[in-house]
Amino acid sequence: MTELPSSRDLVVEGRTVLVRCDLNVPIKDGAISDDGRIRASLPTLRDLLDRGARVVVIAHLGRPKGERKVELSLAPVAIRLGELLGSKVHFAVDTIGQSAREVVGALVSGEVALLENVRFEAAETSKDDDERGAFADALSKFGDLYVGDGFGAVHRKHASVYDLAFRLPHAAGDLVRAEVGVLRKLTEHPGRPYAVVLGGSKVSDKLGVIENLLTKVDLLAIGGGMVFSFLAALGYEVGTSLLEADQLDVVRGLIARAQELGVTLLLPTDFIVAPTFAADATPTLVSAHAIPADQMGLDIGPVSAAAFATAIKGAKTVFWNGPMGVFEFPAFASGTQTVAQALTEVEGFSVVGGGDSAAAIRNLGFADSAFGYISTGGGASLEYLEGKILPGLEALES
C-alpha cells in the first residue's frame, strides 16, 4: 500500500470540504453514552476549520437500511460535536434535499455543517454501482474537496466512503492515516513477542483474521463466546454456551495450523457460568472440563484471566479485539477487566481493536490514554488484518 495523501496538504481556505466521518455512536433515549468516535474526528475537523475551510460532515448512525428512523437521527450528534468543537454545528435534516442545500449554501469559512444520517438514503449502501454513483454525484455538488476520515466505514463500498472520493480531489484525514499506520505496525514489523487476544461472540466473524494472523503472531489467546467453538472442537462439554457447531471442522484446522506454525494457542481453563443470560443470573466458577450441561459460560475464570494477563504483559506488541465475557453484566465483567488492565501495563505497543472492546474499556472506567492506541473501527481493523482490500482506502489512494 502506498502512503495515503494527507488532508493537511490540501489548500482549503475559502473552499468547501466534504468530510466523511464515523460518528456511529451509541445513543439511547437521545443520550450519547460513548462519544469516543466523535472525539476521534476532532483533529481533522479542527485543522480544516482553522485553515478557513467550510466543512460539511457526512456520517451514518446504525443500519436504517434506507428508511428514515427518528431514533437514528444524527441530531444529538450535531449537538455533541458542536460542544466539543466549541462552535455551532449547523444541522441539515436531510442529506441531499432542500435543508442540505440551504444549510451548506449558507456556510461561511470556519463553519461546519452535519448532514442527516447518510444511510437514510438507500443509494448509500446500494450494491448497484450506478445507483451509488448517482447519489455520490449529488453529494459531490456540495463541495470542492473530499476528505475520508471515517475509518470505521472504510471496509464498506458505500457511496460516501468509496464513490465520492473519485468525484473530487481527495485525501485522508488524520484519523484514517493514524489507523492505517497502527495496522501496518501490527502486520509488517511488530515487536516480539507478538500477542493477539480475540474475544466476542462468533468465531465465524474472525476466521479470516485468525488464519492470516497465525503466520504473524507468537501467541493467540481466545476468550468470549467464540472460545466455546474451540473447546467443542477439542471434545469439551460446553453446556448451553454460545456454539457454532457448523464451524468445528474449520476450528480444528486452525488449531492444527497453530501447532504446525509453533504459535502458542492460549485457551481458558476455567469459566464463570450461569443458568441464563441475565445480569442477575447466579454465577458459578467451574473448570473448562466441567461445564454443566444446563449452564452457559458468560466469562473466563480468574485463573484464565491471570494467565492471559501474564502473557499480555510479557509481549512487546499486543492487539486485542473482543471482550472476554458479558462485560455489560457486572458479575461477568472480571475477565475483560483483567485483560484491559494488563494491556495498560504492556511496555511495548498495545492496541485495542475498536467496537465492543473500546466500549468495554470505557464502560469499565479505563481512560483512553492508558492504552497505546484505541481503534475506532472494529470491523475495518479486522478486515485489514485479514489482508483484505478496503474500498474506502483504495479510493483514497487513487
ZAGU-280987 format. One record per residue: x negated, z, y negated of N, C-alpha, C in turn; residue in one letter. Coordinates in steps of 0.05 Angstrom, whole numbers, plus 32768, in hexadecimal, padded with zeros to 4 digits. Atoms other than C-alpha are relative to their C-alpha. Example, Ala and Ser with C-alpha at 12.3 -4.5 7.8 and 13.67 -1.06 7.14 Angstrom:
ZAGU-280987
7FEE800080187F0A809C805A7FEE80007FE8a 80107FFF80187EEF808F8015800F800E7FEAs 
***
This chain:
ZAGU-280987
7FEF800080188000800080007FEE80007FE7m 800F800180197FE77FEE7FBB800980177FEEt 7FFA7FEA80137FE7801F7F81801A7FF87FF1e 7FE78005800E802C80257F627FFB7FFF7FE2l 80038001801E803080107F18800D80197FF4p 7FF77FE7800C803B804C7EEB80127FFB7FE8s 7FEE80028018807480557EB97FF180077FE7s 800F7FF88018804180747E8A7FF07FE97FF4r 800E8018800B8021802F7E8280147FEC7FF3d 7FEC8012800C8062800F7E6A800180057FE2l 7FFB7FFE801D806C80017E20801E80047FFCv 7FE47FF97FFF80AE80247E15800D80067FE5v 7FF57FF8801A80B680347DCB80157FEB7FF7e 7FEB8011800A80F880197DB1800E7FEF8016g 7FF4800F7FEA810A7FFE7DF6801280128011r 7FEE7FF17FEF814080137E277FF57FFE801Dt 800B7FFF7FE58125802A7E6A8014800C8013v 7FEF7FF77FEA815080307EA87FEF80108013l 80107FEF7FEE8137806A7ED2801180088018v 7FF17FF77FE8814F80737F1A7FF4801B8008r 80087FE67FF8814B80BD7F27800F80098019c 7FF27FF47FEA815E80E77F63800A801B7FF6d 7FF47FE8800A818E811B7F478015800A8013l 7FED7FF97FEB81B281267F897FFD801E8007n 80037FE37FFE81B881727F818019800C800Dv 7FE87FF37FF581E781A27FA58011800C7FEAp 7FED7FF68014822581B07F7C8019800B800Fi 7FE87FF47FF5825E81DE7F8F8011800C7FEAk 7FEE7FF78015829A81EA7F637FF47FFB7FE4d 800B8008801A827581C77F2A7FE6800D7FF9g 80197FF28006823881F47F2F7FE97FF58011a 8018800A7FF281F281DB7F417FF18018800Ci 800D7FE97FF381D2820A7F747FE17FFC8002s 801D80057FFF818D81E97F757FFA7FE87FEEd 800680168012817481BF7F3A7FE47FF58003d 801C80097FFB813081AF7F597FFC7FE37FFBg 8004801D8004813B81647F5980037FF87FE3r 7FFE8006801C815181647F117FE680077FF2i 80197FF8800B8113818A7EFE7FE97FED8006r 801580127FF880E8815A7F2580007FE67FF1a 7FFD8019800F810281207EFB7FF680037FE3s 80057FFB801D80EF81407EB87FE67FF47FF6l 8019800B800B80A5812A7EB180037FE37FF8p 7FFC801C800780B780E07EB380127FFC7FE8t 7FED8003801680F380E77E867FF580097FE5l 800C7FF6801980CE81117E537FEB7FED7FF5r 801580138009809480E07E50800D7FE87FF3d 7FF38018800C80C380A57E43800D80077FE6l 7FF27FF8801880EB80CB7E0F7FEC80067FEAl 80147FF9801480AD80E57DEC7FF37FE77FF4d 800D8019800A8093809E7DE680157FEC7FF4r 7FEC800F800F80D380867DC480127FED800Fg 7FEE80117FF180FA80677DFC801D80097FFEa 7FE47FF97FFB814580657E0380028001801Fr 80017FFC7FE3814E80807E4A801D8000800Cv 7FE780007FF28188806F7E787FFB8008801Dv 80057FF67FE5818880987EB880167FF78013v 7FED80097FEB81A8807C7EF77FFA80128018i 80047FED7FEA81B480AC7F31801980018011a 7FE97FFD7FEE81E280BD7F6B8004801D8007h 7FFA7FE57FF6820380FB7F8780117FFD8019l 7FF180007FE6821881017FD080057FE3800Ag 7FF9801A7FF4823880C87FF6801D7FF97FFCr 7FE380068006827980B37FD480097FE6800Dp 7FF980197FF18276806F7FF980117FEE7FEFk 7FF380138011828D80477FBE801A80097FF4g 7FE87FF5800B82C680757FAB7FFA80147FEAe 80047FED801582CD809E7F6C800A801B8008r 7FF87FE67FF882CE80E77F7F7FF780157FEBk 80047FED801682D4811D7F4A7FEA80148007v 80147FEC7FF882AA814F7F727FE47FF58002e 801A800C7FFF8271811D7F747FF87FF37FE5l 8007800A801B826F810F7F297FE5800C7FF8s 801A7FF7800B822B81157F07800380107FE6l 7FFC7FF18019824B81387ECB7FF2801A7FFFa 800F7FE78001822F817D7EDD7FE17FFB7FFFp 801D8007800181EA815C7EE77FF87FF87FE4v 80068008801C81ED813E7EA17FFC80197FEFa 80027FE7800F81F881837E857FE6800F8006i 80187FF17FF881BF81A37EAC7FE77FF07FF8r 801780108009818F81697E9D7FFC80047FE3l 80027FFB801D819E81727E537FF4801B7FFAg 800B7FE68004818F81BC7E587FE280018005e 801D80007FF9814C81AF7E7A7FF07FF07FEDl 800E80118013813981787E4A8000800C7FE3l 7FFD7FF4801A814F81A17E0E800D7FED7FECg 7FF280138012817881677DF280197FF5800Fs 7FE680097FF481BE814A7DFE7FFB7FE78012k 800080187FEF81C6811A7E38801C7FF37FFEv 7FE7800E800481FC80E77E2880097FF6801Bh 7FF680067FE5822880DD7E6580157FEA8000f 7FEC80167FFD824C809D7E78801180068018a 7FED7FF97FEA828A80A87EA380037FEA8014v 800180157FEC827E80667EC77FE37FF68002d 801C800A7FFC8241803E7EDD7FFA7FE67FF2t 80058019800E82487FF87EC180197FF87FEFi 7FE78006800E828C7FFD7E9E7FFD80057FE2g 7FFF7FFD801D82A280087E567FF180197FF6q 800D7FE88008828980507E527FE17FFC8001s 801D80057FFD8243803C7E6B7FF67FEE7FE9a 800980138016824080027E397FFF800E7FE5r 7FFF7FF2801A8254802F7DFF7FEA80157FFEe 80147FEA8001822680697E117FE47FF47FFEv 801B800C800181E9803D7E1E7FFC7FF27FE5v 8002800F801A81F880127DE07FFB80127FE8g 80037FED801681F880507DB47FE680108000a 801A7FF17FFE81B5806C7DCB7FED7FF87FEBl 801780068012817C80717D9A7FE7800A800Ev 801A7FF87FF48132807B7DA97FFE801F8003s 80037FE37FFB812480BF7DC98019800D800Bg 7FE87FF57FF5816A80C67DE580037FF7801De 7FFC80067FE3818180C77E2E801D80008007v 7FE480017FF581C180B37E517FFF8001801Ea 7FFD7FFF7FE381D880BF7E9880197FF18007l 7FE9800E7FF68206808E7EBB800D80108016l 7FF27FF37FEB823B80A77EEA7FF57FF7801Be 800980037FE4822C80AB7F357FFF7FE28008n 8003801C7FFA821180667F47800D7FF8801Av 7FF480067FE6822D806C7F8D801F80007FFFr 7FE3800580038274806B7F7180057FE28002f 7FFE801D7FFE826780207F717FF87FF8801De 800680087FE4826B80047FB87FE97FEC8002a 801680148000823A7FCD7FA57FE4800D8001a 801A7FF38000820280007F9C7FF48002801Ce 800A7FFC7FE581FC800C7FE780087FE98013t 7FF780167FEF82177FC980007FE97FF48011s 8013800E7FEF81F47FA6803A7FFD7FE37FF8k 8000801C800982037F6480187FEE7FFD7FE8d 80148003801581C87F4E7FEE800C7FF57FE6d 7FF5800C801881F27F257FBE801180147FF1d 7FEF7FEC800D82237F5E7FB17FEF80157FF2e 80127FED800C81EA7F8F7FA47FF37FF37FE8r 800E800F801681C77F5A7F7980117FFE7FE7g 7FEE8003801782047F4F7F4D8003801B7FF1a 7FFF7FE6800C82097F9A7F417FE680067FF1f 801A7FFC800D81BE7F9D7F317FFE7FEF7FE7a 80008011801881C87F637F00800F800F7FE9d 7FF07FF2801481FE7F8C7EDC7FF080187FF5a 800F7FE9800981D27FCA7ED97FE87FF77FEEl 80188009800F81957FA27EC080067FF97FE3s 7FF88007801B81BC7F8D7E827FFE80187FEDk 80017FE8801181B77FD57E697FE380067FF7f 801B7FF78007816B7FD77E657FEC7FE97FFEg 80168013800281297FB57E567FEB80048016d 80147FF97FEC80FF7FD97E8B800D80118015l 7FF57FEF7FEA810A7FFC7ECE7FEA8012800Ay 80137FEC7FF480E8803B7EE8800D800C8018v 7FF77FF37FE780F180517F307FF4801B8003g 800B7FE57FFD80EB809C7F34801280128012d 7FEF7FF17FEE812080B07F687FF57FFF801Cg 800E80027FE680F280BC7FA3801380058017f 7FEE7FFA7FEA812A80DA7FCD80117FE98009g 7FEF80177FF9814C80967FCD7FF07FE78006a 801080187FFD811180667FD580017FF4801Cv 7FFE800C7FE6811F805D801F801B7FF18003h 7FE7800E80008162803E800D7FFE7FE57FF2r 8000801B800D816B7FF37FFF801A7FFF7FF0k 7FE97FFF8011819D80017FC87FFB7FF17FE6h 80028011801881AB7FDA7F887FEE800D7FEBa 800F7FF38016818F800E7F577FE480098009s 801A7FF87FF68154801E7F847FEE7FE88006v 801080177FF7813E7FDA7F9D80057FE77FEEy 7FFB801A800D81617F9E7F7D7FFA80017FE2d 80037FFE801D815E7FB77F357FE37FFD7FF7l 801C8002800781127FBB7F367FF77FE37FFEa 8008801C8001810E7F6F7F42800B7FF27FE7f 7FF3800D801781377F617F037FF580087FE5r 800C7FF78019810E7F867ECF7FE280078005l 801B7FF57FFD80C57F967EC18002801D8009p 7FFB7FE67FF380BB7FD57EEA7FE6800F8006h 80167FEF7FF9808E800F7EFC800C8019800Ea 7FF87FE77FF3809080507F237FFD80187FEDa 80027FE88010809D80937F027FED8014800Cg 80137FEB7FF8807280D17F088007800B801Cd 7FF87FF37FE7809A80EE7F417FFB7FEF8018l 800580137FEA809880B17F6E7FE27FFD8006v 801D80037FFC804D80A97F627FF48019800Dr 800A7FE77FF4804180F27F7280078003801Da 7FF77FFE7FE5806A80F07FB17FF07FED8012e 800F80137FF0804780B27FCB7FE380098003v 801C7FF67FFE800380D17FBB7FFE80168015g 80007FEB7FEC8015810E7FE580037FF5801Cv 7FFB800B7FE5802F80E5801F7FE77FF0800Al 8018800D7FF87FF080BB801E7FEB8014800Ar 80137FEB7FF87FC780FA80228006800B801Ck 7FF87FF67FE67FEF8110805F7FFB7FEB8016l 800380157FEB7FE780CD80837FE47FF38001t 801A800F7FFF7FA380B2806F7FE880128004e 80197FEF7FFE7F7080EA80668007801E7FFFh 7FF97FE380017F8F812E80777FE980128007p 80147FEC7FF87F63816B807A8007800B801Bg 7FFC7FF77FE47F5A818680C17FFA801E8002r 7FEA80097FEF7F7981A980E580187FF87FF0p 7FE8800A800D7FB9818480D2801880088011y 7FE87FF67FF27FFA81A780E680197FF67FF3a 7FE6800980098040818C80E180158013800Dv 7FEB7FEE7FF6807C81BB80E8801B7FF27FFBv 7FE6800E800380BF819A80F580178011800Al 7FE87FF27FF8810481B980F880187FF07FFAg 7FE8800F8005814A81A780E780117FFD801Ag 7FED80007FEA8184819781147FFB7FEB8016s 800180157FEC8179815481367FE57FF48005k 801A800C7FF9813C813C815C80017FE17FFCv 7FFE801E8003815780F481587FF97FF77FE4s 80078007801C814D80F6810C7FE27FFE7FFCd 801D7FFD80058103810381157FEF7FF48016k 800F800C7FEA80EF80DC81537FEA7FEE7FF6l 80148014800B80CC80A5812B7FE9800E7FF3g 80167FF2800F80A580D580FF7FEF80108014v 80107FF27FED809080FF813B7FED7FED800Fi 801080137FF2807780C281607FE97FF67FEFe 801580098012805080AA81247FEB80167FF9n 80127FEA8007803380EE81127FEF800A8017l 80107FF77FE9801B80FD81597FE47FF48000l 801B800C80017FE180CD814C7FEF800A7FE9t 800E7FF780187FCE80F1810C7FFC801E7FFEk 80017FE380047FD9813C81157FF1800E8016v 800D7FEF7FEC7FB58174813A80148013800Dd 7FEC7FEE7FF57FF281A08143801C7FF97FF6l 7FE480058006803D81948145801180188009l 7FEE7FE97FF9806C81D08142801D7FF87FFCa 7FE48008800180B681C68150801280188000i 7FEC7FEB800180EE81F4813C801B7FF57FF9g 7FE680098007813681F0812480107FF78018g 7FEE80097FEA816F81D2814C7FF37FEB8012g 800C80157FF18144819881627FEF800A8017m 80127FF67FEB811881C5818D800E8002801Bv 7FF27FFC7FE7814E81CE81C180007FE68012f 800380187FF18147818581D57FE48000800Es 801A7FFE7FF480FD819381E2800180148018f 7FFE7FEC7FEA810D81D2820B80107FF58018l 7FF0800B7FEA814381AE82337FF07FEA800Fa 801080147FF48112817582407FEB800C8013a 80137FF17FEF80E381A9825E800E80108016l 7FF17FF37FEB811B81C4828A800B801C7FF9g 7FF67FE68008812F82028262801E7FFF7FFDy 7FE47FFC80078176821C825D800280057FE2e 7FFE7FFD801D818C82158214801C800A7FF8v 7FE57FF6800681D38231821980117FED7FF0g 7FEF801180108202821681E47FF17FF67FE7t 80118009801781C8820581B480047FE27FFBs 7FFF801D800781C781C281907FEE7FF18013l 8010800F7FEC81B0818F81C380087FE27FFFl 7FFB801D7FFF81A9814381C27FF77FF7801Ce 800780067FE481AC8136820D7FF77FE48004a 8008801C7FFC81A480EB82047FE47FFB7FF6d 801C80048009815F80F681E57FEB800D8012q 80127FF07FF08140811F821D7FE97FEF800Bl 801680117FF5811980E5823C7FEC7FF87FEAd 80128007801780FE80D181F87FEE80187FF9v 800F7FE8800680E9811981EB7FEB80058015v 80157FFD7FEB80C6811D822E7FE97FEE7FFBr 801680138007809F80E082197FEF800A7FEAg 800F7FF58017808B810181D87FEE80178009l 80107FE97FF68074814081FD7FE87FF6800Fi 8016800C7FF0804A8115822C7FEB7FF37FEDa 8012800D8013802E80EE81F17FEF80147FF1r 800F7FEB800D8019812D81CD7FEA800B8012a 80147FF67FED7FF58145820B7FE97FEC8003q 801380167FFD7FD3810282137FED7FFE7FE8e 8010800280187FBA810381CB7FF1801A7FF9l 800D7FE780067FA4814B81CD800B800F7FE9g 7FF27FF380167FD681618199800D801A800Bv 7FF47FE77FF87FEB81AA819E801E7FFF7FF9t 7FE37FFF8004803781AD81A68009801D8001l 7FF97FE48002804F81F1818F801F80038000l 7FE47FFC7FFE8095820481A78006801E8000l 7FF97FE3800180B98247819B8002800C801Cp 7FFE7FF17FE680B5827B81D3801680157FFFt 7FE97FEE800280EE82A681B880137FF67FEBd 7FEB80098012812F829C8193801380167FF9f 7FEA7FF08007816582BF816D80197FF08007i 7FE8800E7FF781A682AB818F8019800F7FF8v 7FE67FF4800781F082B8818180157FF1800Fa 7FEB800E7FF1823282A881A3800E7FEA7FF0p 7FF380148011824C828081677FEF7FF97FE8t 800E800880188233825A812B800E800C7FE8f 7FF37FF280168246828C80F67FED80147FF3a 80117FEE800F822582B780C18002801D800Ba 7FFC7FE57FF6824282F680E07FFE8002801Fd 800380007FE3823382E381297FEA80158007a 80137FEB7FF8820E831A814F7FE67FF3800Bt 801A800C7FF781C3830681557FF480108017p 800E7FF47FEA819C831381957FE67FF28004t 801A800C7FFC8152830981A17FFC7FFB801El 800580067FE4814282E581E37FE77FEF8003v 801680117FF9810982C28205800A7FE38002s 7FF9801C7FFD81088276820580097FF9801Ca 7FF980047FE4810E827B8250801B800D8008h 7FE97FF07FF9814C82A7824C80177FFD7FECa 7FEA80058012817E8287821C801A80018011i 7FE87FFE7FF181C3829C823680117FE67FFEp 7FF080197FFE81F28263824B80157FFF7FEBa 7FEA800080138227827A82197FF680077FE3d 800B7FFA801A81F8828481DD7FF17FE77FF5q 800E8016800D81D9825581AA7FE8800A7FF0m 80177FF9801081948258818A80057FF97FE3g 7FFC8005801C819A8260813F7FE780057FEFl 80197FFD800E81528272812C7FEA80048015d 80167FF97FEF810D8277814A7FFB801E7FFEi 80047FE4800080F982BD815E7FE780097FF1g 80177FF5800F80C582EB813D7FE57FF9800Dp 801A80077FF3808E82DD81717FF97FE37FFAv 8004801C80068097829281677FF97FFC7FE3s 80058003801C809A8298811C7FE380097FF9a 801B7FF68004805982C0811D7FEB7FEB800Aa 801280147FF58038828B81497FFF7FE77FEEa 7FFF80168013804F8254811A7FF080067FE7f 800E7FF880198035827B80DE7FE27FFF8004a 801D80007FFB7FF0828480FE7FF67FE48001t 8008801C7FFE7FEC823A810E7FFF7FF37FE4a 7FFE800C801B8001822780C77FE9800A7FEFi 80157FF580117FD0825680A57FE47FF78008k 801B80097FF77F97823B80CF7FFC7FE37FFBg 8002801D80057FA581F380B97FF67FFA7FE4a 80098009801A7F8681CD807F80147FEE7FF3k 7FEA8010800A7FC2819F8078801980078010t 7FE77FF97FF2800A81B2808780177FF17FF3v 7FE7800D800A804A818980818017800D800Ff 7FE97FF37FF4808B81AD808D801A7FF37FF8w 7FE6800C800680CF818C80928015800C8014n 7FEB7FF67FF0810D81B080AB7FFE801D8006g 80007FE47FFB812181F980B07FFE8007801Dp 80047FF77FE58112822280EE801A800B800Dm 7FE77FF67FF78159823C80F380157FFD7FEBg 7FEA80028013819B824480CE7FFA80137FE9v 800A7FEF801681798260808F801680097FEDf 7FEA7FF9801281BC8261806A800D801B8008e 7FF67FE77FF681D0829C80967FE980148001f 80167FED800181A482D980877FF6800A801Bp 80087FF67FE581A382F080D07FEE7FEB800Fa 800F80157FF2818382AD80E37FED7FF17FEEf 8012800C8014815482A080A87FE380088004a 801B7FF57FFE811782C780BF7FEA7FEC8008s 801480147FF780F4828E80E37FF77FEE7FE9g 80068012801680F9826080A77FF1800F7FEAt 800E7FEF801480E3829980787FE380048008q 801B7FFC7FF680A582A680A37FEF7FE77FFDt 800E801980028092825D80A57FFA7FF97FE3v 80048005801C809C8255805A7FEA80127FF4a 80147FED800A80728293804C7FE47FF68009q 801A80097FF6803A827780787FF67FE87FF0a 800880178010803A823680507FF580087FE5l 800A7FF7801A802E825D80107FE4800B8003t 801A7FF47FFC7FEF827A80307FEB7FEC800Be 801280157FF77FD0823880467FEA7FFB7FECv 8016800480137F8B823080277FFC7FE27FF9e 8002801C80057F8F81E5802D80187FF57FF1g 7FEB800F800E7FC881B6801B801A80038010f 7FE67FFC7FF3801181C9802B80167FF07FF2s 7FEB8011800A804C819B8023801B8008800Dv 7FE57FFB7FF7809581AE802880107FE57FFDv 7FF6801B7FFF80B9816E803D801D7FFC7FF7g 7FE78006800D80F7816F8011801980088010g 7FE77FFC7FF28140817280268006801E8004g 7FF97FE57FF9815581B1804A7FE980147FFEd 80187FEF8002810E81CC804A7FFD800B7FE3s 80027FF8801C810C81CD7FFE801680137FF8a 7FE97FEF8005815181EB7FFB7FFB801C800Ca 80047FE77FF2813C8220802D7FEC80137FF0a 80137FEF800D80FF82398007800B800C7FE6i 7FF47FF680198126823F7FC6801680158007r 7FEB7FEE7FF7816082607FEA7FF4801B8009n 800D7FE87FF6812F829280087FEF800E7FEAl 800C7FF28017811282A37FC37FE37FF97FFBg 801C8008800580CF827E7FC57FFF7FEF7FE6f 80058011801780B4825F7F857FF47FE58008a 800C801A7FFA80A482157F867FE280007FFEd 801D7FFF8005805F82257F6C7FEF800D8016s 800F7FF37FE9804E824B7FAC7FF77FEC8014a 800780147FEC8047820A7FD27FEF7FEA7FF3f 80108015800A801781D17FCC80107FEA7FF4g 7FEE8015800A804E819E7FC3801B8002800Dy 7FE580007FF58099819C7FCC800C7FE47FFBi 7FF5801A800280B581577FDA801D80017FF8s 7FE38001800780F881427FBD800F7FEF8014t 7FF280137FEE810781117FF57FFB8005801Dg 80047FFB7FE381108129803C80007FE68010g 7FFE80187FF0812780E7805A7FEB7FEC7FF8g 80158013800980F880BD802F7FE48008800Aa 801A7FF67FF680BD80E980417FFC7FFA801Ds 800180047FE380CC80E4808B7FFC7FE38007l 8003801C7FFA80D48099808A7FE47FF67FF8e 801B800880088092809180657FEC80098016y 80127FF57FEB806F80BE809880047FF2801Bl 7FFA800F7FE78091809580CF7FF27FE57FFFe 800E801A8003806C805880B380137FEA7FF8g 7FED8014800980AA8034809A7FFA7FF67FE4k 8002800A801B80AB8007805E8019800A7FF0i 7FEB7FF5801080D58028802780087FEC7FEBl 7FF88016801280FE7FF480007FFB80077FE2p 80047FF9801C80FA801A7FBE7FE37FFF7FF7g 801D8002800680AE801D7FC17FF77FE38001l 8007801C7FFD80A97FD57FD880087FF17FE6e 7FF7800D801880D17FC07F9B7FEE80067FE8a 80117FF7801680A67FE87F6B7FE47FF38001l 801A800D7FFD80677FC77F8780017FE37FF9e 7FFD801D800480827F817F7B7FF87FF77FE4s 
***
